[in-house]
Amino acid sequence: MGAPLVRASSHPFYPPPAAFNKIGTMNTSTWSHQSFTAPFTATGTSALVPPPPWHYAGWLLNVAFRFDADAAAPLVPPAAGKPVGAGCVHFADWQACTQDGHELLDPVLAQYRETIVVLEIERPDGSRCMYCPAIWVDQDVSLVRGLLQGWPKKMGSTWLTRSLPLQHPAAAPLQAGSRLGASLAVKDRRVFEAQASLTGRPGRPLGFLAQPTIGTVGWPDLRQPQRLPELALVKADIGERVGGDWHEATAALRLTPHPAEDIGLLGELVVEDASAGWLGLTVTGARDA
């Protein structure tokens, strides 16, 4: 025979019924946890993400493109707006930390790479901004931070050429003729590939570097699995922005459809502009968009 059934009220892993209110939500007055995100513990030490501010510094290759706006309409909630046929893919190599900077002493907590896709949209009021329909990252901390901000992060593998402050063939210095490459693979399949060549001229900020960017937050409730999440449009509060001296590049970009990703709806991409450079910024929270 198997082990006898144990009533939840007497099992050590289930709080007594008095700890919950009428809808099954734990009464927080019974336990003063210190976690911003799961795992929830009394110390908060193992929480995956601490509260903002979150500080970021990174190297980015940005490639702006045109696409079929009508075909991409399913990527954008109508409440946000509609695509206008312009977008950007950002390949980024980031380093991030919280207020005390302890992550910089243990870089496995601080460093990650990601690929960000943003589309320019026309809002219902006629204004323009960027919307993020897809983003892939290789670090769980960044993934959850992104979901909280309305950036729909999933796991993926991003690689990009770094520019180093050396006059050396392997350094790809920020000067005319230096060549850069970048790629994204998702579930072992290449999705984006880019090649760029610096022109030696000043470049432009592109994508989320040039316009406000919004995203969508929504979480399912497994107590009601038949209901899809209610969505909210949010915009991150960003401050302490430094750098952004962009360097112009010419670029080629290829998108390969993926069987488990909607990004293939963009179809054939036509490169319009490209730039590369360094950027630092701080996220302090988010607001309704």
C-alpha positions in Angstrom: 0.0 0.0 0.0 1.1 3.6 -0.6 1.6 6.2 2.1 -1.7 7.3 3.8 -3.3 10.5 2.6 -2.5 13.6 4.7 -4.9 16.5 5.1 -3.4 19.8 3.8 -4.1 21.4 7.2 -1.8 19.0 9.0 0.9 18.6 6.4 4.2 20.5 7.1 4.4 21.9 3.6 0.9 23.5 3.7 0.1 26.5 5.9 -3.1 26.1 8.0 -6.3 27.4 6.5 -6.2 30.6 8.7 -3.2 31.7 6.7 -5.3 32.2 3.6 -8.2 34.5 2.8 -11.5 33.5 1.2 -10.0 33.3 -2.4 -7.0 31.3 -1.4 -4.4 34.1 -1.3 -1.9 34.0 1.5 -2.4 36.6 4.2 1.0 38.4 4.0 0.7 39.4 7.7 1.4 35.8 8.6 4.8 35.8 7.0 7.1 38.7 6.4 9.1 37.4 3.4 11.8 39.6 1.8 11.6 38.3 -1.9 10.8 40.6 -4.8 10.3 37.5 -7.1 10.3 33.8 -6.4 11.6 31.8 -4.7 9.9 33.5 -1.7 11.8 33.1 1.5 12.1 35.0 4.8 15.6 36.2 3.9 15.0 37.0 0.2 18.6 35.8 -0.6 17.5 33.3 -3.2 15.0 35.5 -5.0 15.8 35.4 -8.7 15.4 39.2 -9.2 15.8 42.0 -6.6 13.8 45.2 -6.9 15.0 48.1 -9.1 16.9 50.1 -9.7 18.6 47.9 -12.3 21.8 49.3 -14.0 22.8 48.2 -17.5 25.9 48.8 -19.6 26.5 47.2 -22.9 27.8 47.0 -26.5 25.1 46.9 -29.2 24.9 46.3 -32.9 21.7 47.8 -34.3 20.2 47.0 -37.7 17.1 48.9 -38.9 14.9 47.3 -41.5 11.6 47.6 -43.5 9.1 44.8 -43.6 5.5 44.1 -44.6 3.4 45.9 -42.0 0.1 44.1 -42.8 1.7 40.6 -42.4 3.1 41.6 -39.1 -0.1 42.9 -37.6 -0.6 39.7 -35.4 2.5 40.6 -33.5 1.1 43.8 -32.0 -2.0 44.1 -29.8 -4.6 46.5 -31.4 -4.7 48.5 -28.2 -1.0 49.3 -28.6 -1.4 50.3 -32.2 -0.5 49.0 -35.7 2.9 48.4 -37.4 4.0 51.0 -39.9 6.6 48.8 -41.7 9.8 49.9 -39.9 11.7 48.0 -37.2 15.1 47.2 -35.7 17.0 44.2 -34.4 19.5 44.9 -31.6 22.2 42.4 -30.8 23.5 43.2 -27.3 26.2 42.2 -24.9 25.2 43.5 -21.5 26.6 43.8 -18.0 24.1 44.6 -15.3 23.9 45.2 -11.5 21.7 46.4 -8.8 22.2 49.3 -6.4 25.2 47.9 -4.4 27.0 46.5 -7.5 27.8 43.2 -5.9 27.1 41.4 -9.2 30.2 43.0 -10.7 32.3 40.9 -8.3 30.7 37.7 -9.5 30.2 38.2 -13.2 28.1 35.1 -13.8 25.4 37.2 -12.1 26.0 40.3 -14.3 26.7 39.3 -17.9 24.4 38.1 -20.6 23.7 38.5 -24.3 20.4 39.0 -26.0 18.6 39.8 -29.3 15.9 42.4 -29.2 13.3 43.0 -32.0 11.3 46.2 -31.9 8.7 47.5 -34.4 7.6 51.1 -34.9 3.9 51.4 -34.4 1.3 54.1 -34.7 -0.7 54.4 -31.5 -4.5 54.9 -31.6 -3.9 58.6 -30.8 -1.7 59.0 -33.9 1.6 59.2 -32.0 4.6 56.9 -32.9 6.7 54.7 -30.6 8.4 51.3 -30.7 6.8 48.0 -29.6 8.7 44.9 -28.6 7.1 41.7 -29.9 10.1 39.4 -29.3 13.4 39.1 -27.4 15.7 36.3 -26.6 18.2 36.1 -23.8 20.7 33.6 -22.3 20.3 34.5 -18.6 17.4 33.7 -16.3 17.8 36.8 -14.2 17.5 39.0 -17.3 14.6 36.9 -18.6 12.4 37.6 -15.5 13.5 41.3 -15.3 12.3 41.6 -18.9 8.9 40.0 -18.4 8.3 42.4 -15.5 9.0 45.3 -17.9 6.8 44.0 -20.7 9.7 42.7 -22.8 8.6 39.1 -23.8 11.9 37.4 -23.2 12.6 33.7 -24.1 15.8 31.7 -24.0 18.1 32.0 -27.0 21.8 32.1 -27.9 23.2 35.5 -29.2 26.7 36.0 -30.4 28.2 39.3 -31.7 31.6 40.7 -32.5 33.0 43.0 -29.7 34.9 46.1 -30.5 37.9 46.5 -28.3 40.1 49.7 -27.7 43.1 48.2 -29.5 44.7 48.7 -32.9 44.9 45.0 -33.7 43.4 42.7 -36.3 41.3 40.8 -33.7 40.0 44.0 -31.9 37.5 45.3 -34.5 38.3 48.9 -33.5 35.7 51.6 -34.0 37.0 52.8 -37.4 36.2 52.6 -41.1 36.5 49.1 -42.5 36.1 47.1 -39.2 33.7 44.2 -39.7 31.2 42.9 -37.2 28.9 39.9 -37.2 26.0 38.8 -35.0 23.6 35.9 -34.8 20.7 34.5 -32.8 19.8 30.8 -32.5 16.7 29.6 -30.8 16.3 25.9 -29.9 19.3 25.0 -32.0 18.0 26.9 -35.1 19.4 30.1 -36.5 16.8 32.8 -36.6 18.8 36.0 -37.3 22.2 36.6 -38.9 23.8 40.0 -39.5 27.1 41.2 -41.0 28.1 44.9 -40.8 31.0 47.1 -41.8 31.8 50.4 -40.0 32.0 53.4 -42.3 34.0 55.7 -40.0 31.2 58.2 -39.9 28.9 59.1 -36.9 25.8 56.9 -36.7 22.3 57.3 -35.6 20.4 55.9 -32.6 18.0 53.3 -33.9 15.1 51.2 -32.6 14.5 51.5 -28.8 17.6 53.8 -28.6 15.7 56.4 -30.7 12.1 56.2 -29.6 10.1 55.3 -26.4 9.3 51.6 -26.4 6.4 49.8 -24.9 5.6 46.2 -24.2 2.9 43.9 -22.8 2.6 42.3 -19.4 0.3 39.4 -18.7 0.3 36.4 -16.4 -2.0 33.3 -16.5 -3.8 32.1 -13.5 -3.8 28.3 -13.2 -6.8 28.4 -11.0 -8.6 29.4 -14.1 -6.7 27.7 -16.9 -9.5 28.2 -19.5 -9.0 32.0 -19.3 -6.2 33.8 -21.2 -4.2 36.5 -19.3 -5.5 40.0 -19.2 -2.9 42.2 -20.8 -1.5 45.6 -19.8 0.7 47.9 -21.8 3.7 49.2 -19.9 6.7 51.4 -20.5 9.9 51.2 -18.4 11.1 54.2 -16.4 14.6 54.8 -17.6 17.2 57.2 -16.3 21.0 57.7 -15.9 21.5 57.3 -19.6 25.1 57.6 -20.7 27.1 56.9 -23.9 25.2 56.5 -27.1 27.9 57.8 -29.5 26.9 55.6 -32.3 29.1 54.6 -35.2 27.5 54.2 -38.7 27.7 50.9 -40.5 26.4 49.2 -43.6 24.8 45.9 -42.9 23.2 42.7 -44.3 20.5 40.9 -42.3 18.8 37.6 -42.8 15.7 36.2 -40.9 15.0 32.5 -41.1 11.5 31.4 -40.1 11.4 29.2 -37.0 8.7 26.6 -36.4 8.0 27.8 -32.8 8.4 31.6 -33.3 6.0 34.1 -34.8 8.8 36.5 -35.8 8.9 34.9 -39.2 5.7 36.9 -40.0 8.0 39.8 -40.7 8.9 38.1 -44.0 11.7 39.5 -46.0 13.7 42.3 -44.3 15.2 45.2 -46.2 18.0 46.9 -44.3 17.8 50.7 -44.1 20.5 51.6 -41.6 22.9 50.2 -39.0 25.0 51.4 -36.1 27.2 50.2 -33.3 28.3 51.5 -29.9 28.2 51.5 -26.2 25.3 52.5 -23.9 24.5 52.7 -20.2 21.1 53.1 -18.6 19.1 52.5 -15.4 15.6 51.1 -15.1 13.8 52.3 -11.9 10.4 50.9 -12.5 7.5 50.9 -15.1 4.3 52.8 -15.8 1.2 52.3 -17.9 1.7 53.0 -21.5 
